[in-house]
Amino acid sequence: MTFGTKDAPRGGLSYDYASIQPELAESWEISEDGMTLTFTLKDATFQDGSPVTAEDVKRSFDRAVSVGGFPTVQMKAGGLERPDQFEAVDAKTFVVRLDRPPKLSLPDLAVPLPFIINATLAKEHATADDPWAMEYLHKNTMGSDAFKVTRWDPGQQVVCERNEVWAGGPVPSYARVIMRELPSSTTQRAMVERGACRWPSTSPTRAPRNCPRSSPSTRPRSRTASTRSASTPVSSPSRTRMCARPSPASCPARRSYGRGAPLWGATESISDTAWPRKSPYATDLEAEPALLAASACPEGFETTLSISTDLASWMEPAALLIQEAVGKLGITVELEKIPGANWRTAALVEKRLPMHLETSGGWLNTPDHYFFWAYEKDHLFNSSNYFNEEVGRLSDETLHMAMDDPEYAPKIQRMSGIAFEDLPRIPLCQPTLNVAANGAAGYEFWFHRQLDIRCFAPAGA
């Protein structure tokens, strides 16, 4: 499955969460009670030329719900939890049987999990210690999508080549796409200006980082596009509750040049289920010393604010603003720069950073899905490892509850109130994806806050 597209507010296209479209599935039927989904597959082939069958789909689903970690949690959000829920009826018919009404099941099949892998090839590389061929898949592709990875230099670039017989949609315009890591904003700008970089995708507030480049090279006029993320707040999570009630005095959105919507200053009353939601806090540096004096840390305290070097283009200036603002209150913040892969492990896996910045967001546009990922204990994006028994219970209850259920809104409002009272993360701003195109068309924003390279085309094509 995939999402449809719609016009983006600031130009170009955006994914349409309300429109589910076929990709590998040619069609599907939903039983009268909504608990059985039957998919008919297109005639598609893997990169090695073998046909994609329902058995490949089943093994891919089995793998996703069994390996643990991110894939298994994301599948659970759509009510997909056990291999016995999936059946390959014949080569072209795949069935999913649900335990609950499918509020998030179809949208969950339009995200990159589970991606469909070649079951025969996976079994050839499976071992007793690695039954799902995780080690092989870490370095090799065995899919049937529009592009295949032909080269991967970690931390440097990924080279993709077009799958000429892709069945999921229109064959991409470009035969080859290179995605390069360009930490230097000076290098990024120079490459865009001379036409060597078609679509640099950027961080919430600063210059481009990841720079997809296509061949051949031309040098037409550049243009920019910007789309606000629907379900992603930039936040500052902490593993320890701040001694005084913090306010976003240093929020980077205040200096984000209109590229981030502020997430503070709302009323304390919560009467709807809107998401992302502004916090009820506001900046009052004159009142805050008294709040700090009445706390358990009247003289202030010291802490570390960690940022990822991979995201330093926006994290570092944001961290400096936070450091400057809380320093006025007697709170000493030491900045710690951690290389990207190590930062992800420290922040999301080990959850050991006392304070840090992050932009994790829900792929599915409901507040319950974000709470499920970011506020339930041990889930990947709950980087402060926050635990509140009531929030955990409400998150599980609302995840599969229809949004028009009379109990849904009160439960979401209650969770939001607890989240702003306990404040394990401080919402700062709602970011945007900012890009500058040179010689390319096909801007299409997606829920994972990256561009869909399948849509790229030469300008004027």
Solvent accessible surface area in square Angstrom, and as a share of the most:
residue,aa,sasa,rsa
1,M,30,0.13
2,T,20,0.12
3,F,4,0.02
4,G,10,0.09
5,T,66,0.38
6,K,104,0.44
7,D,118,0.61
8,A,8,0.06
9,P,126,0.79
10,R,108,0.39
11,G,35,0.33
12,G,36,0.34
13,L,68,0.34
14,S,8,0.05
15,Y,9,0.03
16,D,29,0.15
17,Y,49,0.18
18,A,98,0.76
19,S,28,0.18
20,I,37,0.19
21,Q,77,0.34
22,P,51,0.32
23,E,32,0.14
24,L,31,0.15
25,A,6,0.05
26,E,101,0.45
27,S,54,0.35
28,W,64,0.22
29,E,129,0.58
30,I,80,0.41
31,S,43,0.28
32,E,188,0.84
33,D,103,0.53
34,G,12,0.12
35,M,46,0.21
36,T,41,0.24
37,L,0,0.00
38,T,42,0.24
39,F,9,0.04
40,T,53,0.31
41,L,10,0.05
42,K,42,0.18
43,D,121,0.63
44,A,9,0.07
45,T,45,0.26
46,F,5,0.02
47,Q,50,0.22
48,D,94,0.49
49,G,51,0.49
50,S,39,0.25
51,P,87,0.55
52,V,1,0.01
53,T,35,0.20
54,A,0,0.00
55,E,86,0.39
56,D,9,0.05
57,V,7,0.04
58,K,44,0.18
59,R,39,0.14
60,S,3,0.02
61,F,11,0.05
62,D,18,0.09
63,R,21,0.08
64,A,2,0.02
65,V,10,0.06
66,S,52,0.34
67,V,39,0.22
68,G,31,0.29
69,G,56,0.53
70,F,47,0.19
71,P,29,0.18
72,T,35,0.20
73,V,28,0.16
74,Q,2,0.01
75,M,0,0.00
76,K,80,0.34
77,A,0,0.00
78,G,1,0.01
79,G,6,0.05
80,L,0,0.00
81,E,51,0.23
82,R,96,0.35
83,P,59,0.37
84,D,106,0.55
85,Q,3,0.01
86,F,7,0.03
87,E,66,0.30
88,A,29,0.22
89,V,79,0.46
90,D,80,0.41
91,A,60,0.47
92,K,67,0.28
93,T,28,0.17
94,F,3,0.01
95,V,9,0.05
96,V,0,0.00
97,R,111,0.40
98,L,14,0.07
99,D,74,0.38
100,R,90,0.33
101,P,87,0.54
102,P,36,0.22
103,K,44,0.19
104,L,3,0.01
105,S,3,0.02
106,L,27,0.14
107,P,15,0.10
108,D,0,0.00
109,L,16,0.08
110,A,8,0.06
111,V,11,0.07
112,P,63,0.39
113,L,13,0.07
114,P,16,0.10
115,F,98,0.41
116,I,31,0.16
117,I,4,0.02
118,N,6,0.03
119,A,4,0.03
120,T,90,0.53
121,L,43,0.21
122,A,1,0.01
123,K,111,0.47
124,E,119,0.54
125,H,70,0.31
126,A,33,0.25
127,T,79,0.46
128,A,105,0.82
129,D,142,0.74
130,D,27,0.14
131,P,71,0.45
132,W,54,0.19
133,A,0,0.00
134,M,83,0.37
135,E,110,0.49
136,Y,58,0.22
137,L,29,0.15
138,H,115,0.52
139,K,137,0.58
140,N,58,0.30
141,T,61,0.36
142,M,6,0.03
143,G,17,0.16
144,S,18,0.12
145,D,65,0.34
146,A,0,0.00
147,F,22,0.09
148,K,67,0.28
149,V,58,0.33
150,T,67,0.39
151,R,135,0.49
152,W,108,0.38
153,D,30,0.15
154,P,91,0.57
155,G,67,0.65
156,Q,118,0.52
157,Q,32,0.14
158,V,38,0.22
159,V,7,0.04
160,C,7,0.04
161,E,65,0.29
162,R,55,0.20
163,N,10,0.05
164,E,107,0.48
165,V,97,0.55
166,W,28,0.10
167,A,32,0.25
168,G,12,0.11
169,G,28,0.27
170,P,123,0.78
171,V,67,0.38
172,P,6,0.04
173,S,65,0.42
174,Y,12,0.05
175,A,54,0.42
176,R,100,0.36
177,V,0,0.00
178,I,8,0.04
179,M,59,0.26
180,R,76,0.28
181,E,61,0.27
182,L,21,0.10
183,P,100,0.63
184,S,52,0.34
185,S,55,0.35
186,T,106,0.61
187,T,58,0.34
188,Q,1,0.01
189,R,167,0.61
190,A,43,0.33
191,M,11,0.05
192,V,11,0.07
193,E,90,0.40
194,R,131,0.48
195,G,0,0.00
196,A,20,0.16
197,C,0,0.00
198,R,6,0.02
199,W,1,0.00
200,P,0,0.00
201,S,6,0.04
202,T,19,0.11
203,S,10,0.06
204,P,13,0.08
205,T,14,0.08
206,R,107,0.39
207,A,33,0.26
208,P,21,0.13
209,R,22,0.08
210,N,42,0.21
211,C,1,0.00
212,P,9,0.06
213,R,44,0.16
214,S,3,0.02
215,S,44,0.28
216,P,109,0.69
217,S,72,0.47
218,T,76,0.44
219,R,171,0.62
220,P,55,0.35
221,R,224,0.82
222,S,57,0.37
223,R,114,0.42
224,T,105,0.61
225,A,8,0.06
226,S,19,0.12
227,T,6,0.03
228,R,84,0.31
229,S,4,0.02
230,A,48,0.37
231,S,10,0.07
232,T,1,0.01
233,P,8,0.05
234,V,1,0.00
235,S,1,0.00
236,S,2,0.01
237,P,0,0.00
238,S,16,0.11
239,R,115,0.42
240,T,91,0.53
241,R,144,0.53
242,M,34,0.15
243,C,45,0.27
244,A,18,0.14
245,R,67,0.25
246,P,23,0.14
247,S,23,0.15
248,P,5,0.03
249,A,23,0.18
250,S,13,0.09
251,C,1,0.00
252,P,9,0.06
253,A,13,0.10
254,R,128,0.47
255,R,146,0.53
256,S,1,0.01
257,Y,179,0.68
258,G,58,0.56
259,R,97,0.35
260,G,8,0.07
261,A,20,0.16
262,P,56,0.35
263,L,6,0.03
264,W,33,0.11
265,G,47,0.45
266,A,34,0.27
267,T,108,0.63
268,E,148,0.66
269,S,87,0.56
270,I,39,0.20
271,S,93,0.60
272,D,69,0.36
273,T,35,0.20
274,A,57,0.44
275,W,53,0.18
276,P,22,0.14
277,R,32,0.12
278,K,92,0.39
279,S,2,0.02
280,P,35,0.22
281,Y,39,0.15
282,A,64,0.49
283,T,49,0.29
284,D,74,0.38
285,L,63,0.31
286,E,163,0.73
287,A,44,0.34
288,E,13,0.06
289,P,65,0.41
290,A,69,0.54
291,L,92,0.46
292,L,9,0.05
293,A,63,0.49
294,A,91,0.70
295,S,25,0.16
296,A,97,0.76
297,C,29,0.17
298,P,67,0.42
299,E,157,0.70
300,G,14,0.14
301,F,45,0.19
302,E,142,0.63
303,T,30,0.17
304,T,34,0.20
305,L,0,0.00
306,S,0,0.00
307,I,0,0.00
308,S,2,0.01
309,T,56,0.33
310,D,62,0.32
311,L,54,0.27
312,A,26,0.20
313,S,27,0.18
314,W,4,0.01
315,M,0,0.00
316,E,50,0.23
317,P,41,0.26
318,A,1,0.01
319,A,0,0.00
320,L,88,0.44
321,L,26,0.13
322,I,8,0.04
323,Q,59,0.26
324,E,94,0.42
325,A,10,0.08
326,V,24,0.14
327,G,41,0.39
328,K,135,0.57
329,L,32,0.16
330,G,39,0.38
331,I,9,0.04
332,T,81,0.47
333,V,8,0.04
334,E,116,0.52
335,L,40,0.20
336,E,65,0.29
337,K,110,0.46
338,I,14,0.07
339,P,75,0.47
340,G,13,0.13
341,A,83,0.64
342,N,87,0.45
343,W,20,0.07
344,R,116,0.42
345,T,57,0.33
346,A,1,0.01
347,A,0,0.00
348,L,7,0.04
349,V,97,0.56
350,E,96,0.43
351,K,14,0.06
352,R,130,0.47
353,L,3,0.02
354,P,49,0.31
355,M,9,0.04
356,H,0,0.00
357,L,0,0.00
358,E,4,0.02
359,T,20,0.12
360,S,13,0.08
361,G,14,0.13
362,G,2,0.02
363,W,42,0.15
364,L,1,0.00
365,N,47,0.24
366,T,6,0.03
367,P,6,0.04
368,D,0,0.00
369,H,1,0.00
370,Y,5,0.02
371,F,0,0.00
372,F,0,0.00
373,W,8,0.03
374,A,1,0.01
375,Y,12,0.05
376,E,20,0.09
377,K,94,0.40
378,D,100,0.52
379,H,26,0.12
380,L,31,0.15
381,F,31,0.13
382,N,0,0.00
383,S,0,0.00
384,S,8,0.05
385,N,43,0.22
386,Y,26,0.10
387,F,123,0.51
388,N,38,0.19
389,E,134,0.60
390,E,51,0.23
391,V,0,0.00
392,G,17,0.16
393,R,120,0.44
394,L,8,0.04
395,S,0,0.00
396,D,74,0.38
397,E,63,0.28
398,T,0,0.00
399,L,3,0.02
400,H,28,0.12
401,M,31,0.14
402,A,52,0.40
403,M,95,0.42
404,D,126,0.65
405,D,49,0.26
406,P,121,0.76
407,E,100,0.45
408,Y,2,0.01
409,A,35,0.27
410,P,75,0.47
411,K,37,0.16
412,I,1,0.01
413,Q,43,0.19
414,R,127,0.46
415,M,0,0.00
416,S,1,0.01
417,G,28,0.27
418,I,13,0.07
419,A,4,0.03
420,F,19,0.08
421,E,94,0.42
422,D,35,0.18
423,L,15,0.08
424,P,13,0.08
425,R,7,0.03
426,I,23,0.12
427,P,14,0.09
428,L,5,0.02
429,C,1,0.01
430,Q,28,0.12
431,P,3,0.02
432,T,7,0.04
433,L,5,0.02
434,N,9,0.05
435,V,5,0.03
436,A,22,0.17
437,A,2,0.01
438,N,3,0.02
439,G,5,0.05
440,A,3,0.02
441,A,29,0.22
442,G,25,0.24
443,Y,5,0.02
444,E,11,0.05
445,F,4,0.02
446,W,15,0.05
447,F,11,0.05
448,H,54,0.24
449,R,56,0.20
450,Q,78,0.35
451,L,16,0.08
452,D,16,0.08
453,I,29,0.15
454,R,55,0.20
455,C,43,0.26
456,F,5,0.02
457,A,17,0.13
458,P,60,0.38
459,A,54,0.42
460,G,84,0.81
461,A,104,0.81
